[in-house]
Amino acid sequence: MKTVFEKPASVERKWYIIDANGKVLGRVAAKVASIVRGKNKTCFVPHQEIGDFVVVINADKIVVTGRKAEQKIYYHHSGYPGGLKAHTYEKVKERHPTMPLEQAIKGMLPKGPLGRKMAKNAKIYAGIEHPHTSQKPVPIEA
């Protein structure tokens, strides 16, 4: 049996929309990462970017279970000695409401240029407004 390789230009790319209001962070991120990666398609191959586009709305109303809101810590480094910064989930969500979901999705995608390209196919918005109505995204459950 021959291996079939799809040309990225010939793959039909669809648009989906997910309402994250009241949904659990990890479950939404796993669903988005799977669709963006293309695992829901029959022509999936791990080394090609053939996934669909996903619009996530109400990312500021996403929830975490347990005591993660106080205990989960996000780190980043300024690049200078002693420049490690740590912020809890609550503080990060106040300042950048979409960042926890973006980081969760990026962590579930491949590392390197392919993963960075796939991460751009996930469009995340804090409120209900988004500029992708002309693409006619199909609503799905996370």
C-alpha positions in Angstrom: 0.0 0.0 0.0 1.3 3.4 -0.9 1.6 6.3 1.5 -0.5 9.2 0.4 0.9 12.7 0.8 -1.5 15.6 0.6 -0.2 18.8 -0.8 -0.9 21.6 1.7 -2.5 23.7 -1.1 -5.0 21.0 -1.9 -6.3 20.5 1.7 -9.6 22.1 2.5 -9.2 24.2 5.6 -12.3 24.8 7.7 -13.1 27.3 10.4 -14.5 26.3 13.8 -15.6 28.4 16.7 -15.6 27.3 20.4 -17.3 29.2 23.2 -15.1 28.7 26.3 -17.6 30.2 28.7 -17.5 28.0 31.8 -15.4 25.3 30.2 -12.2 23.8 31.8 -8.9 25.2 30.5 -7.2 21.9 29.7 -10.1 20.4 27.9 -10.6 23.3 25.6 -6.9 23.5 24.9 -6.7 19.8 24.0 -9.6 20.1 21.6 -8.2 23.2 20.0 -4.7 21.7 19.7 -6.1 18.5 18.1 -8.1 20.5 15.5 -5.2 22.9 14.7 -2.8 20.0 14.3 -5.2 18.3 11.9 -5.7 15.1 13.9 -9.5 15.2 13.2 -8.7 14.6 9.4 -8.2 11.3 7.7 -5.2 12.7 5.8 -3.3 13.5 9.1 0.5 13.3 9.0 2.6 14.6 11.8 5.1 16.6 9.7 2.6 18.7 7.7 0.5 21.7 8.6 -2.9 20.6 7.3 -5.1 21.5 10.3 -8.1 23.8 10.5 -8.6 27.2 12.0 -10.2 27.6 15.4 -11.7 30.8 16.9 -12.1 30.7 20.7 -14.4 33.3 22.2 -15.0 34.1 25.9 -11.5 33.0 26.9 -11.7 35.3 29.9 -14.5 33.2 31.3 -12.6 29.9 31.2 -12.2 28.1 34.5 -9.6 25.9 36.2 -10.4 23.1 38.6 -9.2 22.7 42.2 -6.9 25.3 43.7 -5.0 26.0 40.4 -6.1 29.6 40.4 -4.0 30.3 43.5 -1.3 27.6 43.0 -0.5 27.4 39.3 2.5 29.6 38.4 3.6 30.9 35.1 7.3 31.7 34.7 9.2 33.9 32.2 12.7 35.2 32.1 13.8 38.7 31.2 17.2 37.5 29.9 19.2 39.2 32.6 20.8 37.5 35.6 18.2 37.1 38.3 15.4 38.0 35.9 13.1 35.0 36.5 9.6 36.3 37.0 6.7 34.2 38.5 3.0 35.0 38.4 0.0 33.1 39.6 -2.9 32.1 37.3 -5.1 34.8 38.9 -2.6 37.6 38.2 -1.9 36.5 34.7 -5.6 36.3 33.9 -6.2 39.8 35.2 -3.5 41.3 33.0 -3.8 39.0 29.9 -7.0 37.1 29.9 -6.1 35.0 26.8 -2.6 34.1 27.8 -3.3 30.9 29.9 -5.2 29.4 27.0 -2.6 30.4 24.5 0.2 28.9 26.6 -1.8 25.6 27.1 -2.4 25.2 23.4 1.2 26.0 22.5 2.4 23.4 25.0 0.3 20.7 23.3 1.7 21.4 19.8 5.0 20.3 18.3 8.0 22.3 19.2 9.9 24.2 16.5 8.8 26.0 13.3 5.9 23.7 12.5 4.4 24.2 16.0 4.8 27.9 15.8 3.0 28.0 12.5 0.2 25.8 13.8 -0.2 28.0 16.9 -1.1 30.9 14.6 -4.2 29.0 13.4 -5.8 29.3 16.8 -7.5 32.7 17.2 -8.3 33.5 20.9 -10.5 36.4 22.0 -11.4 37.5 25.5 -14.9 38.6 24.7 -17.6 37.4 22.4 -16.6 39.8 19.5 -14.2 38.5 16.8 -13.3 39.6 13.3 -13.8 36.2 11.6 -17.5 36.2 10.9 -16.9 36.4 7.1 -15.2 33.0 7.3 -18.5 31.5 8.7 -17.0 29.4 11.5 -18.9 26.3 12.4 -19.7 26.1 16.2 -18.4 23.0 18.0 -18.4 21.8 21.6 -15.1 21.6 23.5 
